[in-house]
Amino acid sequence: MDRDLVQAAQRGDREAFAILARTHGDRLYAIAQRILRDAGLAEDALQQALISAWRELPNLRDPDRFVAWATKLLIHEC
C-alpha cells in the first residue's frame, strides 16, 4: 500500500502524500520527541522533515524505503 502511495506522491498527488504523513506521522513525531525532548521542537522538526520529504520525493529511488528515508530526513532536521 505504501509503495502505491509513494509512487502517486512522486507524481505530485498531494492527497497520497497526506495519507503517508498521517500514517507515519505519529512514529516520526515520537522519534523527534525522543531526540529533542521538547514537544514544540519535535513538532517543528517533523513539519520541516515532511516539507523536505515532499520536495525531495521525486528523487527517492526505492519507494519501499520511504519510511527509512523519511526517518533519516527527520533525524537530520533534529
C-alpha positions as CSV (number, residue, x, y, z in Angstrom):
1,M,0.0,0.0,0.0
2,D,2.7,2.5,0.9
3,R,4.5,1.8,-2.3
4,D,1.5,2.8,-4.3
5,L,1.0,5.9,-2.2
6,V,4.7,6.9,-2.6
7,Q,4.6,6.4,-6.3
8,A,1.4,8.5,-6.6
9,A,3.0,11.2,-4.4
10,Q,6.1,11.2,-6.6
11,R,3.9,12.1,-9.5
12,G,2.5,15.1,-7.5
13,D,-0.5,13.6,-5.7
14,R,-0.8,15.7,-2.6
15,E,-3.5,13.5,-1.1
16,A,-1.3,10.4,-1.4
17,F,1.4,12.3,0.5
18,A,-1.0,13.5,3.1
19,I,-2.0,9.9,3.7
20,L,1.6,8.9,4.1
21,A,2.2,11.8,6.5
22,R,-0.8,10.8,8.6
23,T,0.1,7.1,8.6
24,H,3.7,7.6,9.7
25,G,3.5,11.0,11.4
26,D,3.0,9.7,15.0
27,R,6.0,7.4,14.7
28,L,8.2,10.1,13.3
29,Y,7.0,12.6,15.9
30,A,7.9,10.1,18.6
31,I,11.4,9.8,17.2
32,A,11.8,13.6,17.2
33,Q,10.4,13.8,20.7
34,R,13.0,11.3,21.9
35,I,15.8,13.2,20.2
36,L,14.8,16.7,21.1
37,R,12.9,16.2,24.4
38,D,10.7,19.1,23.6
39,A,7.2,18.8,22.1
40,G,7.3,22.1,20.3
41,L,10.7,21.5,18.8
42,A,9.7,18.0,17.8
43,E,6.6,19.3,16.0
44,D,8.7,21.9,14.2
45,A,11.3,19.2,13.2
46,L,8.6,16.9,11.9
47,Q,7.0,19.7,9.9
48,Q,10.3,20.6,8.3
49,A,11.1,17.0,7.6
50,L,7.8,16.5,5.9
51,I,8.3,19.6,3.8
52,S,11.7,18.3,2.8
53,A,10.2,14.9,2.0
54,W,7.6,16.4,-0.3
55,R,10.2,18.4,-2.1
56,E,12.7,15.6,-2.4
57,L,10.3,12.7,-3.0
58,P,10.8,12.6,-6.8
59,N,14.5,11.7,-6.0
60,L,13.6,8.7,-3.9
61,R,14.7,5.7,-5.9
62,D,13.1,2.9,-4.0
63,P,9.5,3.7,-2.9
64,D,9.7,0.7,-0.4
65,R,12.3,2.7,1.6
66,F,10.0,5.7,2.2
67,V,9.8,5.2,5.9
68,A,13.6,4.8,6.4
69,W,14.2,7.7,4.1
70,A,11.7,10.0,5.9
71,T,13.2,8.9,9.2
72,K,16.7,9.9,8.0
73,L,15.3,13.3,6.9
74,L,13.7,13.8,10.3
75,I,16.9,12.9,12.2
76,H,18.9,15.3,10.1
77,E,16.3,18.0,10.9
78,C,16.5,17.3,14.6
